Amino acid sequence: MTSDTSTAGILSRPYLLATVGACALVFLSAFESLAVTTIMPLVSRDLDGASLYALAFAGPLATGVMGMVAAGNWSDRRGPAAPLYSSVALFVAGLLIAGMAGTMEILVLGRLVQGLGGGAMTVALYVLVARVYPPALHPKIFAAFAASWVVPSLVGPFAAGVVAQLSSWHWVFLGVVGLVVPALLMVVPAVRGMKAEPPTVAVPWAFGRMGWAALAAVAVLGLNLSAEVPGVGGAIAVVALVLALMAVRPLVPRGTLTARRGLPSVILVRGLASAAFFGAEVYLPYLLTERYAFTPTFAGLTLTGAALAWAGASAVQGRLGARLADDLAVKIGAALVLVAVISTLVTAAFALPAAVAIGGWILAGGGMGLMYPRLSVMTLALSTPENQGFNSAAMSISDSIGGALALAATGLVFAAVTANSFAGVFALAGVIAVAGVLIAPRVAAGAATPDAGKGAPEAQPELTHHS
């Protein structure tokens, strides 16, 4: 797209449709993510799918990693047009399958397809920004992407609860389909206007990285389903966990799994934070609807409170800038997440008032809002130009796989613990949060090293929850 960009903004004529369309895709992805968390207890009850509850969340995170790696490699080879169109098609197909599902198995299948498309769409949008917008506008368009999470955070959970109560949970999925297609059509002129610039160096297909990503996804799915296999389920779970960790190792900086000081610990804390937060969050509306007879609408408001705290803390840390050291922000954030998870644990274990868990979860949102931006900043600061892409992708992969593995593990605990399943889930999330608190001090030391990130920059930072 050629134009005089000296005074143009992201909403000026050359970029208006692309900006609105891209932000709409981010908005719809955010809305769907928050909405599904709200309605899933109702879906599980309607489809008798408690055993697959965790897989409905962990599966899309796992397949999303496959989508990220594949779309990044494809975009490097041929540009973002084909990956973007394909990813949106997969995202829509997943929504249709889930929206028309009559069994929990079909719904999970739809979620897997949806996750594959969503992960790929994230990367394609980042590459689209790089190709369409001049560098001077990149901060503005990424700020617009972040802002596109705000409204879904405010209204998404509540709106999904209202739709599920007044009509059917099916329309929470199907309703998004009718909005995704117009959003994509607005981006099409920008895609067609891109200059065809072949890479200066031929980019090969990264079958190795795609293979590791696929193995990680399969391992996560196997871990989720291991409880369904009588007799050998425990052995399958152990093997699946080992395979998942083996598959992740080539996708992250060396020393990540052993918490080496500096960048490896930054990447690891990102995964632990995601694991503790999302491992507990998806069960909080479930607890409120099952134990405290909350409607889906009001259970969803708990997520809204945490989302507002996340956005508020993120804004505060941004204003503080260098006055708040990066490592201190990470330490405080990890501690707040731990306190919040403990609040949900004691609420479930001792039948305390729901307000204890709800108030605690607002602290969790604040902790994530402090941590996530600073972890992103530290990742880039501890990277070299040669490995910025790899390390940024590693951060997103750690985020997704951490959450996926935690959800798989909490699903096993929820099925195995019969006395107080919710307390068992929150206890496991608490153990993960403790690990995050212990490793958080290790993010400060270290510097960029030649082996801090090995591999091609095939994926860009994921448009995750308020990232």
Beta strands, then each sheet from edge to edge (+ up, - down):
end
